[in-house]
């Protein structure tokens, strides 16, 4: 019985000690700062969404012509150096065209025209020669280029560098704030971070055959929140 009492007494002391530590941490003085980091890197990957749209009074003819032109488009992409594993159907539809009435209401045309649309997405791990690839697709029957976007094959090194710069920026701000406030920085209590990954320069939606495709640079940003103990 005496041993049991000693055991429970030990647990009680441990709980009181832990509770005291938690209270001290809750009541300690803190300084919270935010840091920002940014890295600029040239794009080395491009993703394109393009396809074929055909129209005919016959649904079968619209679909058949669409299939023929899309097969020729895919063959042209493969011949231009696009890997087959990188080509994926993104959407396919067969519908009737519609006209707009006043106030935006729609009515079906008396003699409906069927519209077949087949879109594919493909990626290239390079940014040179993109215009030539698109030329080849258009010459083979593609008449819709929906989107051209650029990115990085492996953004992890740039993300890590942006995070490092964000933490350095936060530490600099914390030191400045502590010096101005006449306090001393202690240990870091918490770090929380988040990434932002955006294209600085990219072209999309509208494609002009007379305009060369410029990949531009990618901007990778990181933000962190640092919580310091101060005294």
N, C-alpha and C positions, 0 to 999 in steps of 0.2 A: 504493500500500500504506500509506503514511504517513497519507493522508487517511482510509482505512478505520479505522486504529487510533485516530485522533482521534475519529472518529464513534462508535465503540464505547465509548471512554473517556467521551465526553459522556453517552451513555445510562446508563453505570454510575453516573456522578455523580448523574444525575437520579433513578435508582432508590434510591440510598443516601439522598438528600435526602428523597424521599417516604416511605421506610421510617422515617426518623428522625422525620418529622412525625407519622406514624401512631402510633409508639410514645409520643411526647409526649402525643398526645390520649388514648391509652389510659391513661396514667399520671396525667393531670391530675385535680385534685380537683373533684368534682362535688357538686351538691345536687339532689335530685329531689323535686318537690312535686306535689300534685294540687289542682286547682281545680274548683269546682262553680258552675254558673250556672243560674238558674231564671227562667222567664217565665210569667206567668198571662195567658191571653187568653180572651175569651168565644168559645164554639163558634159557628160560623156555617154548619155543614153537618151534615146528618143522613142516615144510611143505614138503611134499614128492610128487613128480610126478612120477608115475609108470604106467605100462600097459602091454598089451599083443600084440605080433606080430605073426601072423600066415601066412603060405605060402601054396599055392596049385595051381595045374594047372586049377582048377575050382574056379571061383570067388565065387560061392555059397558055396562051401565047405570051402574055406578060411574064409569067413564071418561067417559061421555057427560055425566053430571050435573056432573062435575068441570070439564069443558071449558066448559060453559054458565056455571057460576058464576065461573070464572076469567076468561072473556071479559067478564062483567059487572063483575068487580073491576077489570080493567085499564081498562075504559071509565070507571069511577068515578074511578080515579086520574088519568086524562087530564083529566077534567072538573074535578078538584080542583086542577089546575095542574102536575101532574108531567109533565115532558117525556118524550116517547116514547123518545128515545134513552137516557134514564136507567133505563128498565125492562128488566131482563134475567132470563130464566129461570135460576134457580140450581139447581133439582133437580126431577125428576119421577119418580114411582114408582107401580107398580101391583102390589100384593102381597096375600096372604091374611092375615087376622088370626090370631093365635095365642094360646093360653091358657098360663098358667104352671102347672106341676105343682110339688109340693114339691121343695125343694132346687134350684130354679131351672131344672129341665129343661123343655123346651118340647114340646108336642104340637099337632098340627094339629086344629082344631075339626072335628067330624064333618061338619057342613054349613058349609063355609068361607065367610067373609064377605070379599069383596074390598074392598081399601082403595086408593083412588087419591089421590095427594098431588102437588100442583103448587105449587112455591114460586118466588117472584120476588123480586129485589132491586132497589131503586130508591133514588136519592139526591135530596135537595133542597138547593139552595144557600141555605138559610135555615133558621131554627129556630122561627119563629113559624108558627102554624097547623098544626103537625104533628098535633095531636089531631084537628082537623077532617078532615085527609086520611085518618087511620086510621078515623075514624067512617064516612067515605064508603065505604072499602074493606069494612069489616065489614057495613055496611048493604046492600052489593051482593053479599054471599056469602062474603067471606073469613072463615074461622073459625080461622085459625092465624096468630099474630103471633110469630115466632120470635126476632127480635132488633131492638133499636133502639140505634144507636150514634151518637155525635156526634164531630165532628172540625173541622178547619180547611180551608177551600178552598185557601189557600196558606200553609203554615206556614213558608216560608223566612224571612220577616223575623223571626219569633219565634225560629227556630233560630239565626239569625245573632246576635241580641241575647243569647240564652242562651250562645252560644259566647264572645262578647265578655266577658260577665260572668264566665264560668268562667276565662278567661285573666287577667282583672283579679284574681280571687280567688286564683289560683295565684301571681301576681306578688306580691301582698300577703303571702301565706304565706312565699314565698321570702325576701322582705326581712326579715320577722320572724325567720325561722330564722337567716339570715345574721347579723343584728344580735345575736341571742342567742348565737351561736357565735363571734362576734368575727372573722368573715371578711367578705370583700368580694365581692359578686356581680359576675360577668363577663357574657359574652355568653350568649344562649340557644343551647344545642347541639341541642335537639330538642323538638318539640311533637307530642304525639299526642292525638287527641280522639275522642269518641264521643257519640252523641246518645241520649237516652231521651225518648220521646214518649207520654205517657199521658193518659187522660181523668181529670180530677179528680172530675167528677160526671157520670154517665151512667146511663141505664136500659136494661135489656135483658132478654131471655128472657120475662118475665111482663108482660103488659099488662092494666091495669085501666081500663076505660072511665071510671070515676069519678075517676081520678087524672089531673090535668093533666100533660102532658109538660114536664119542666124540662130545658133543655139544659145549664145549668151552665157551668163554665169548663174550659178545657184547661190542663194543666200541661206545659210543654216544658222539659226539663232537658238540660244539656250537662255533660260532664266532660272535663277535659284533664289530661295529665301533662306537666309542664315540667321539662326538664333544664337546669340552669345550670352554667356554669363558675364556680368560686370560687377566691379566692386569699387 
